[in-house]
Amino acid sequence: MAEFQLSVQKRTTVGKKVNKLRREGIVPIVIYGPKTDPANYQVDYRTLEMTLRDAGGTNLIEIQSEDETYQVLARDVQRDVVRRDILHVDFFAIDPNSRITVDVPVVYINQSPAVAARKGILLTGPNSLSIEMLATNMLDEVVINLEDVPELNDAIYVRDLNLAEGAKILNDPEEMIVRVSQSSAARREEALAAVEAMGGEVAEGEAPEIIGEGEEEE
């Protein structure tokens, strides 16, 4: 059973008449899928709002009507452009035995020791990854532990990720997820120390040119 449930009622009101439903605190929805003909339903606004807030777009929702039960994903949430009220929702009914593609958010936990020591800065890649998997084994997030990049120049790429069995990441394997890079300030300090170690002097207000400085800002 899906973690999130939603009870709905069949809807006969269609077209412009659905505005009357909205004024009564009811939201029109449609359920469709590869093995499900489009079906019109309606649901209490507050209940729908809370369910969408908690489930997001990557968690299965079990929708129950008078005579049907669906396992769905929220695919298209239409909102009022000014008030941001929910106007309509399309739910995609999944086939438990089929594979689907979902954009799964990337979440970072803990801290890189190099960043904590202010020896480097953290460069991050995509906010989400496109993942193909069985609908029943769907991931709601990809967790990246920043303790796995403890030193300068340590990095994690798509190719390094090990997800649940059967999950396939569709992003480029060489795409960077996270990397610890030396900051401009740290590079400058190293350059100054190198100049002084060689017996040179740096005039006040001047600094040696650092090749590559500014790249991290890009």
C-alpha positions as CSV (number, residue, x, y, z in Angstrom):
1,M,0.0,0.0,0.0
2,A,1.2,3.5,-0.8
3,E,2.2,5.7,2.1
4,F,-0.3,8.4,1.1
5,Q,-4.0,7.9,0.6
6,L,-6.7,10.1,-0.9
7,S,-10.5,9.5,-1.1
8,V,-12.3,10.9,-4.1
9,Q,-15.8,11.0,-5.6
10,K,-16.9,10.5,-9.2
11,R,-17.4,13.8,-11.1
12,T,-20.1,14.5,-13.6
13,T,-19.6,18.2,-13.7
14,V,-17.3,19.2,-16.6
15,G,-16.4,22.3,-18.6
16,K,-16.9,25.8,-17.2
17,K,-19.4,24.4,-14.7
18,V,-16.4,23.1,-12.6
19,N,-15.9,26.7,-11.3
20,K,-19.0,26.1,-9.1
21,L,-17.2,23.1,-7.6
22,R,-14.1,25.3,-6.9
23,R,-16.2,27.9,-5.1
24,E,-17.5,25.1,-2.9
25,G,-14.0,24.0,-1.9
26,I,-13.8,21.0,-4.3
27,V,-11.1,20.4,-6.9
28,P,-11.7,18.6,-10.2
29,I,-9.1,15.9,-11.0
30,V,-8.4,13.4,-13.8
31,I,-6.9,10.0,-13.5
32,Y,-5.3,8.4,-16.5
33,G,-2.6,5.9,-17.4
34,P,-1.3,3.4,-20.0
35,K,-3.8,0.8,-18.8
36,T,-6.4,3.3,-17.4
37,D,-8.9,5.2,-19.4
38,P,-9.2,8.9,-18.4
39,A,-11.7,9.2,-15.5
40,N,-13.1,12.4,-13.9
41,Y,-13.2,12.7,-10.1
42,Q,-13.4,15.4,-7.5
43,V,-11.8,15.9,-4.1
44,D,-11.9,18.1,-1.1
45,Y,-9.5,21.0,-1.5
46,R,-7.8,21.0,1.9
47,T,-7.3,17.2,1.8
48,L,-5.8,17.4,-1.7
49,E,-3.5,20.3,-0.7
50,M,-2.1,18.5,2.3
51,T,-1.6,15.2,0.4
52,L,0.2,16.9,-2.5
53,R,2.4,18.9,0.0
54,D,3.5,15.7,1.7
55,A,3.8,13.3,-1.3
56,G,5.2,15.7,-3.8
57,G,5.7,14.3,-7.3
58,T,7.9,11.3,-6.6
59,N,5.8,9.4,-4.0
60,L,3.0,7.1,-4.9
61,I,-0.5,8.1,-3.7
62,E,-3.3,5.5,-3.4
63,I,-6.6,7.0,-4.6
64,Q,-9.8,5.4,-3.5
65,S,-13.2,6.0,-5.1
66,E,-16.5,4.3,-4.6
67,D,-15.6,1.4,-6.8
68,E,-11.9,1.8,-7.9
69,T,-8.5,2.0,-6.3
70,Y,-5.5,3.5,-8.2
71,Q,-1.8,3.8,-7.5
72,V,-0.9,7.3,-8.9
73,L,1.7,10.0,-9.2
74,A,0.8,13.7,-9.3
75,R,1.8,14.7,-12.8
76,D,0.2,18.2,-13.5
77,V,-1.0,20.6,-10.9
78,Q,-2.7,23.6,-12.3
79,R,-2.8,26.7,-10.0
80,D,-4.3,30.2,-10.1
81,V,-1.5,32.5,-11.4
82,V,-2.3,35.1,-8.7
83,R,-3.6,33.3,-5.6
84,R,-1.7,30.0,-6.3
85,D,-4.9,28.0,-5.4
86,I,-5.1,24.5,-6.9
87,L,-7.4,24.5,-9.9
88,H,-7.0,21.0,-11.3
89,V,-4.7,18.0,-11.0
90,D,-3.8,15.3,-13.4
91,F,-2.9,12.0,-11.8
92,F,-0.9,9.3,-13.6
93,A,-2.1,5.8,-12.8
94,I,0.9,3.5,-12.8
95,D,1.2,-0.1,-13.8
96,P,3.1,-1.9,-10.9
97,N,4.9,-4.1,-13.3
98,S,6.1,-1.3,-15.7
99,R,9.2,0.9,-15.5
100,I,8.7,4.7,-15.3
101,T,11.1,7.7,-15.5
102,V,11.0,10.2,-12.8
103,D,13.1,13.3,-11.9
104,V,14.3,12.5,-8.4
105,P,15.7,15.4,-6.2
106,V,19.4,15.3,-5.0
107,V,19.7,15.8,-1.2
108,Y,23.1,16.6,0.5
109,I,23.8,15.5,4.1
110,N,26.6,16.1,6.5
111,Q,29.7,18.3,5.6
112,S,33.0,17.8,3.8
113,P,35.9,18.0,6.3
114,A,37.8,20.2,3.8
115,V,34.9,22.6,3.5
116,A,34.5,22.6,7.3
117,A,38.1,23.5,7.7
118,R,37.7,26.3,5.1
119,K,40.3,24.7,2.9
120,G,37.9,24.4,0.0
121,I,34.4,25.3,-1.3
122,L,31.7,22.9,-2.5
123,L,30.6,22.9,-6.1
124,T,27.4,21.0,-6.8
125,G,25.8,19.7,-10.0
126,P,22.2,19.0,-10.9
127,N,19.3,19.5,-8.4
128,S,17.7,16.3,-9.6
129,L,18.5,13.1,-11.6
130,S,16.4,11.4,-14.2
131,I,15.9,7.8,-13.1
132,E,14.2,4.9,-14.7
133,M,12.8,2.3,-12.2
134,L,9.9,0.1,-11.4
135,A,7.0,2.2,-10.2
136,T,6.7,0.1,-7.0
137,N,10.4,0.7,-6.2
138,M,10.4,4.4,-6.7
139,L,12.9,6.6,-5.0
140,D,11.8,9.9,-3.5
141,E,15.4,11.3,-3.2
142,V,19.1,10.6,-4.0
143,V,21.1,11.2,-0.8
144,I,24.7,12.4,-1.2
145,N,26.9,12.2,1.9
146,L,29.4,15.0,1.8
147,E,31.7,13.1,4.1
148,D,32.5,11.0,1.1
149,V,34.4,14.0,-0.4
150,P,36.8,14.8,2.5
151,E,39.7,16.3,0.6
152,L,40.4,19.0,-2.0
153,N,39.6,17.8,-5.5
154,D,37.5,14.9,-4.3
155,A,34.4,14.5,-6.4
156,I,31.4,12.3,-7.0
157,Y,30.0,11.7,-10.5
158,V,26.9,10.1,-11.8
159,R,28.9,6.9,-12.5
160,D,29.8,6.6,-8.8
161,L,26.2,6.4,-7.6
162,N,24.8,3.0,-6.5
163,L,21.1,3.1,-6.3
164,A,18.4,0.5,-5.5
165,E,18.5,-2.6,-7.6
166,G,16.9,-2.0,-11.0
167,A,17.2,1.8,-10.9
168,K,18.9,3.3,-13.9
169,I,20.2,6.8,-14.0
170,L,19.7,8.4,-17.4
171,N,22.0,11.4,-16.9
172,D,25.5,11.4,-18.5
173,P,27.7,9.1,-16.3
174,E,30.4,11.8,-16.5
175,E,28.1,14.5,-15.0
176,M,29.5,15.9,-11.8
177,I,27.3,15.6,-8.7
178,V,29.6,17.4,-6.2
179,R,33.3,18.4,-6.0
180,V,35.5,20.1,-3.4
181,S,37.4,22.9,-5.0
182,Q,40.1,25.1,-3.6
183,S,38.9,28.6,-3.0
184,S,40.5,31.7,-4.6
185,A,41.6,32.9,-1.2
186,A,43.3,29.6,-0.4
187,R,45.1,29.6,-3.8
188,R,46.2,33.1,-3.2
189,E,47.6,32.3,0.2
190,E,49.5,29.3,-1.3
191,A,50.9,31.5,-4.1
192,L,52.1,34.1,-1.6
193,A,53.7,31.4,0.6
194,A,55.5,30.0,-2.5
195,V,56.9,33.4,-3.4
196,E,58.1,34.1,0.1
197,A,59.7,30.6,0.3
198,M,61.7,31.5,-2.8
199,G,62.9,34.6,-1.1
200,G,60.7,36.9,-3.1
201,E,58.7,39.8,-1.8
202,V,55.2,40.9,-2.6
203,A,54.4,44.6,-2.3
204,E,51.5,45.6,-0.1
205,G,48.2,45.5,-2.0
206,E,49.6,43.3,-4.7
207,A,49.2,39.6,-5.2
208,P,50.7,37.1,-7.6
209,E,48.6,36.1,-10.6
210,I,46.8,32.9,-10.0
211,I,46.1,30.8,-13.1
212,G,42.5,29.6,-13.1
213,E,41.3,32.1,-10.6
214,G,37.6,32.9,-11.2
215,E,36.8,29.5,-12.7
216,E,34.9,28.4,-9.6
217,E,32.7,31.5,-9.7
218,E,31.7,30.5,-13.3
